[in-house]
Amino acid sequence: MVFTTNTLHPETLGFQLEFYIQDTSNGYMEPQYIGYTHILPLNTKHTLEEKHLPLMSLKHKPIGKIAIHFMIAKPVKNIKFNMESCFQSHWKFLGVSLDVGHRGMGSSYKKLALVRENTVASLSAAAQNGADLVEFDVMLTKDLHTVVYHDFEVCLTYSKKRNDDSGSKLLIVPVKDLTLEQLQSMKLSHASSRLGEQIDLNGEDFHPADAQPFPTLQQCFHGVDESLGFNIEIKFPLQDETGVWEMEGFMDHNTYVDILLQAVFKDCGSRRIIFSSFDPECCILLQRKQNKYPVLFLSNGPTKRYTPYLDARTRGYDVAMYFALSEGLLGVDLQSECLLSDLGVIKRVRDKGLVLFVWGEDNNDRETISTLRKHGVHGIIYDRIDFYKTDKNKYFEAVEANGLPEMETGESSTS
């Protein structure tokens, strides 16, 4: 059971929970009051906590216990909001899917890409090749700067003692434990380098400044044409079904999201922005803390390619859809791995009035992009937009002539 409440003073708010069972021994469905418990005012210093409370009988004896998992969402500071513009629940769909450049021009450290991923140059190149939006990942440095980078870790090369002839080694370092100056100046390797071939993050010195890794969000806002929309993924570690966390010792959710939002609203200008995250709590906070930009819930779905997350809200397409509906999110961003074998998911999402973006390795194919476009997906995220982008103009002309295939005709917006 999930319930929410709003209060100006959470430190003084408590709850009394009363428990009933249905007694059918006399043939009637008569509820019987069996016990109660109290949730005393909560510790408001942390976003997420868990309590185990005794369930007391009417004779004041313990007859069981109940686990309470709670989240406290606090208002973001130093940002003033009004109703001048609000796109959280509005999406004007013109009958043709948006092309979204994955990390700009695509993943580059383990694939072939024309420009290094998640850089100002990559985002700008995607715009020049017809992208409507670009998707990229944002996280915080040790000195609280917002940097664009996908992984939680990097590898630092070090030399062992002189009497050890094994050569240099790689030390795994969390991005959150390095300052912006260190990230932008040190010689670093991709986190996957520890598993095999060393992948240099910084590359050759002759790369121009806008192609260097770890740009700040501010550099992206000012260095990329404002007509290009940003799909900003908020990175926050999750626990997988085996109990392993993607990263431990992260900042508290409220503080983390506040700093990111402050950075966005400082430099966003008139740019179109969509927030997204795999972390359900981040999605809730992004939705509640601001009323200007929409939020999409990212989901791997019933995946075999990745280790599933432990959180029940992340485990399937329908669960992701119901979570988005319950929190008033604009929509969902689903992986194409299993969606392509069950295209009915697209109609189920659209029938609920949700916006649907699709991401995944399988999208790097012209035929797949055309299939998703045909079925009315709102946004398609893929690598190498210069190579895989289909002719959207011809498709739009066909839509105008013949109507929208495989979906409801006459639709102009989802809200």
C-alpha positions in Angstrom: 0.0 0.0 0.0 1.3 3.4 -0.9 0.0 6.7 0.4 1.2 10.3 0.3 0.6 13.4 2.3 1.7 17.1 2.0 2.7 19.1 5.0 4.7 22.3 5.8 6.1 20.7 9.0 7.0 17.0 8.5 8.9 17.0 11.8 5.6 17.3 13.6 3.5 14.9 11.5 2.6 11.4 12.8 0.2 8.7 11.8 -2.0 6.1 13.5 -2.6 3.0 11.5 -5.5 0.8 12.4 -5.9 -2.8 11.3 -8.9 -4.9 10.6 -9.7 -8.5 9.4 -12.8 -9.8 7.9 -14.6 -12.3 10.1 -16.8 -14.6 8.0 -17.6 -17.2 10.7 -21.1 -15.9 11.1 -21.7 -15.7 7.4 -21.3 -12.0 7.2 -18.3 -10.0 5.8 -18.0 -8.1 9.0 -14.7 -6.2 9.6 -13.1 -6.9 13.0 -10.7 -4.3 14.6 -7.6 -6.2 15.8 -4.9 -3.7 16.4 -3.0 -0.5 15.7 0.5 1.1 15.5 1.9 4.6 15.4 4.3 6.2 13.0 5.9 9.0 15.1 7.3 12.1 13.4 9.9 11.1 10.9 13.6 12.0 10.6 13.6 14.6 7.9 17.4 14.6 7.4 17.3 11.7 4.9 15.2 11.2 1.8 14.8 7.5 2.2 14.4 5.4 5.5 12.8 2.3 6.7 11.1 1.5 10.1 9.8 -1.7 11.6 7.0 -1.0 14.0 5.1 -3.3 16.4 1.5 -4.1 15.7 -0.3 -3.9 19.0 -3.5 -5.7 19.9 -6.5 -4.1 21.7 -5.0 -5.4 25.0 -1.7 -3.6 24.2 0.3 -6.7 23.4 2.4 -7.1 20.3 0.8 -9.4 17.7 3.1 -8.7 14.8 5.1 -6.0 13.0 4.9 -3.9 9.9 7.6 -2.5 7.7 7.3 1.2 6.7 9.5 2.5 3.8 9.2 6.2 3.4 10.5 9.0 1.2 10.5 12.7 2.0 10.5 15.2 -0.9 11.5 18.7 0.0 11.1 21.9 -2.0 14.1 22.8 -4.1 15.8 26.0 -2.8 16.8 29.2 -4.7 14.4 28.5 -7.7 11.1 30.3 -8.1 8.4 28.7 -10.1 5.1 30.0 -11.6 2.6 28.8 -14.2 4.0 30.9 -17.0 5.1 27.7 -18.8 4.4 24.2 -17.8 5.0 21.2 -20.0 5.0 18.4 -17.4 1.8 16.8 -18.8 1.6 18.3 -22.3 3.0 16.8 -25.5 2.0 17.9 -28.9 2.4 14.9 -31.2 2.5 15.8 -34.9 2.2 12.2 -36.1 5.9 11.6 -36.6 8.5 10.2 -34.1 11.3 12.4 -32.8 14.9 11.4 -33.6 16.9 11.5 -30.4 20.7 11.2 -30.6 22.1 8.8 -28.0 24.9 10.6 -26.1 24.9 13.0 -29.0 26.3 11.1 -32.0 26.3 7.7 -30.2 28.4 5.6 -27.9 32.1 6.0 -28.8 34.3 4.3 -26.2 33.3 0.7 -27.2 31.8 1.5 -30.6 32.6 3.4 -33.8 31.4 6.9 -33.6 32.4 10.1 -35.5 32.7 12.2 -32.4 33.5 11.3 -28.8 30.3 10.7 -26.9 28.7 13.0 -24.3 30.7 16.0 -25.5 29.7 19.5 -26.7 31.0 18.5 -30.2 29.0 15.3 -30.2 25.7 17.0 -29.2 26.2 19.7 -31.8 27.1 17.2 -34.5 23.8 15.3 -33.7 21.9 18.6 -34.3 23.6 19.1 -37.6 22.6 15.6 -38.7 18.9 16.1 -38.0 18.4 15.2 -34.3 15.4 16.7 -32.7 16.8 16.1 -29.2 19.9 14.6 -27.7 20.0 12.2 -24.8 22.9 12.4 -22.3 23.8 11.5 -18.7 24.5 13.9 -15.9 26.1 13.4 -12.5 27.9 15.4 -9.8 31.6 15.7 -9.1 33.2 15.9 -5.7 33.1 19.7 -5.8 29.4 19.6 -6.9 29.8 20.5 -10.6 27.3 18.9 -13.0 29.3 16.8 -15.6 28.0 14.9 -18.7 29.3 11.4 -18.5 27.6 8.0 -18.6 29.4 5.6 -16.2 29.7 5.9 -12.4 33.4 5.1 -12.5 36.6 5.8 -14.3 40.0 4.1 -14.2 43.2 5.8 -13.1 46.5 4.4 -14.2 49.3 4.0 -11.6 52.7 2.4 -11.4 53.5 -0.3 -8.8 56.6 -0.4 -6.6 60.0 -0.5 -8.3 60.6 -4.2 -7.4 57.4 -5.1 -9.1 57.9 -5.7 -12.9 54.2 -6.1 -13.7 53.9 -2.6 -15.1 51.1 -0.1 -14.6 47.8 -1.0 -13.1 44.3 0.5 -13.2 42.6 1.9 -10.1 38.8 2.2 -10.2 37.7 5.6 -9.0 34.1 6.8 -8.7 33.4 10.0 -10.7 31.8 11.5 -7.5 35.1 11.3 -5.7 37.0 13.4 -8.3 36.8 17.2 -8.7 35.9 18.8 -12.0 39.6 19.9 -12.5 40.8 16.4 -11.9 38.3 14.8 -14.3 39.2 17.3 -17.1 43.0 17.2 -16.6 44.0 13.7 -15.5 44.8 10.9 -17.8 41.8 8.5 -17.3 40.5 5.3 -18.8 37.0 4.0 -19.3 35.7 1.8 -16.5 35.4 -1.2 -18.7 39.2 -1.1 -19.2 39.7 -3.2 -16.2 38.1 -6.1 -18.1 40.4 -6.0 -21.1 41.7 -3.5 -23.6 42.5 -0.1 -22.0 40.2 2.6 -23.4 41.6 6.1 -23.1 39.0 8.7 -22.1 41.0 11.8 -22.9 42.5 10.7 -26.2 44.9 12.7 -28.1 45.9 16.2 -27.1 45.0 17.7 -30.5 41.2 17.1 -29.9 39.5 20.5 -29.8 38.1 21.8 -26.5 34.5 21.0 -27.4 35.4 17.3 -28.0 37.0 16.8 -24.5 35.2 14.5 -22.0 33.4 15.6 -18.9 31.9 18.9 -20.1 29.8 20.7 -17.5 26.0 21.1 -18.0 26.7 24.8 -18.3 29.2 24.3 -21.2 26.5 22.2 -23.0 23.8 24.8 -22.5 26.1 27.6 -23.9 28.0 25.6 -26.5 25.1 23.8 -28.3 22.5 25.6 -30.4 19.4 26.4 -28.3 17.1 24.9 -31.0 18.3 21.4 -30.0 16.3 19.8 -27.3 18.0 18.1 -24.3 16.8 14.8 -22.9 18.8 14.9 -19.6 19.1 11.5 -17.8 19.8 11.9 -14.1 22.2 9.2 -13.0 21.6 7.6 -9.5 22.8 4.2 -8.5 20.3 1.3 -8.1 20.5 -2.2 -6.5 20.3 -5.2 -8.8 18.4 -8.4 -8.0 21.6 -10.0 -6.7 21.8 -7.3 -4.0 24.8 -5.5 -5.6 24.6 -1.6 -5.8 25.8 0.2 -9.0 27.6 2.6 -6.6 27.7 3.0 -2.8 28.0 6.1 -0.7 26.1 8.4 -3.0 24.7 11.8 -1.9 21.2 12.0 -0.4 18.4 12.1 -3.1 17.0 15.5 -2.2 20.4 17.2 -2.2 21.5 15.5 -5.4 18.4 16.4 -7.4 18.4 20.0 -6.0 21.9 20.7 -7.2 21.1 19.3 -10.6 17.9 21.3 -11.0 19.6 24.5 -9.9 22.2 24.0 -12.6 19.6 23.3 -15.2 17.4 26.3 -14.4 20.4 28.7 -14.2 21.3 28.2 -17.9 18.4 26.5 -19.6 17.1 29.6 -21.5 14.3 28.7 -23.9 15.6 25.2 -24.7 13.2 22.2 -24.7 14.1 19.8 -21.9 13.0 16.4 -20.8 14.2 14.7 -17.6 14.5 11.0 -17.3 15.9 8.5 -14.8 16.0 4.8 -14.0 15.6 5.6 -10.3 12.0 5.9 -9.3 12.7 8.2 -6.4 14.6 10.6 -8.7 11.6 10.6 -11.1 9.2 11.5 -8.2 11.5 14.3 -7.0 12.0 15.7 -10.5 8.2 15.8 -10.9 7.4 17.3 -7.5 10.2 19.8 -7.2 9.6 21.7 -10.5 6.6 22.3 -12.7 8.2 23.3 -16.0 9.7 20.2 -17.7 8.3 16.7 -18.2 9.7 13.6 -16.7 10.1 10.1 -18.3 10.6 6.9 -16.3 13.4 4.8 -17.8 13.0 1.0 -17.8 15.0 -2.0 -18.9 11.8 -4.0 -19.1 11.9 -7.8 -18.9 15.5 -7.8 -20.0 17.9 -10.6 -20.6 20.7 -8.2 -21.8 21.1 -6.6 -18.4 20.9 -7.7 -14.8 17.4 -6.7 -13.6 17.1 -4.2 -10.8 15.7 -5.2 -7.4 13.0 -2.4 -7.2 9.7 -3.9 -8.3 8.9 -0.7 -10.2 11.7 -1.3 -12.6 10.8 -4.9 -13.5 8.5 -4.7 -16.5 6.9 -2.5 -19.1 3.4 -2.5 -17.5 4.8 -1.9 -14.0 6.7 1.1 -15.4 3.6 2.4 -17.1 1.5 2.1 -13.9 4.3 3.8 -11.9 4.3 6.7 -14.4 0.6 7.1 -14.1 0.5 7.0 -10.3 3.1 9.8 -10.1 1.7 11.9 -12.9 4.8 11.6 -15.1 4.6 12.4 -18.8 5.5 8.9 -19.8 8.0 6.1 -20.0 11.3 5.4 -21.8 11.4 1.7 -22.5 14.2 -0.5 -23.8 13.5 -2.0 -27.3 15.0 -5.5 -26.4 11.7 -7.2 -25.6 9.4 -4.4 -26.9 10.1 -5.4 -30.5 8.7 -8.9 -29.8 5.6 -7.4 -28.3 4.7 -4.3 -30.2 1.3 -4.3 -28.4 3.1 -2.6 -25.5 3.2 0.6 -27.6 -0.6 0.7 -27.9 -1.0 -0.1 -24.2 1.2 2.8 -23.3 -0.5 5.2 -25.7 -4.0 4.1 -24.7 -3.1 5.3 -21.1 -2.3 8.7 -22.4 1.4 8.4 -21.8 4.3 9.5 -24.0 6.6 6.7 -25.1 10.3 7.0 -25.9 12.3 3.9 -26.9 16.0 3.3 -26.3 18.3 0.3 -26.8 20.9 -1.4 -28.9 18.2 -2.8 -31.2 17.3 0.7 -32.3 20.6 1.0 -34.3 18.9 -0.3 -37.4 17.0 1.6 -40.1 14.2 -1.1 -40.3 13.7 -1.0 -36.6 13.5 2.8 -36.6 10.9 2.7 -39.4 8.9 0.0 -37.5 8.8 2.1 -34.3 7.9 5.2 -36.2 5.1 3.4 -38.0 3.6 2.3 -34.6 3.5 5.8 -33.3 6.4 5.9 -30.8 6.9 9.5 -29.7 10.7 9.4 -29.5 13.4 7.0 -30.8 16.9 7.1 -29.2 19.7 5.6 -31.2 23.5 5.9 -32.0 25.0 7.3 -35.2 22.0 9.5 -36.2 24.1 10.4 -39.3 23.9 6.8 -40.5 20.7 5.3 -39.2 18.3 8.2 -39.5 15.4 7.4 -41.9 13.8 9.9 -44.2 11.2 11.5 -41.9 10.0 13.9 -44.5 8.7 11.2 -46.7 7.0 9.5 -43.8 5.4 12.7 -42.7 4.1 13.2 -46.3 2.6 9.7 -46.2 0.9 10.5 -42.8 -0.7 13.6 -44.3 -1.9 11.7 -47.3 -3.1 8.5 -45.6 -3.5 9.2 -41.9 -1.6 7.7 -39.0 -1.0 3.9 -39.4 -1.2 1.5 -36.5 -2.6 4.1 -34.1 -5.6 6.3 -33.5 -6.1 8.9 -36.2 -6.7 12.6 -35.5 -4.6 12.6 -32.4 -2.8 15.9 -31.9 -1.6 15.9 -28.3 -1.2 13.7 -25.3 -1.8 15.4 -21.9 
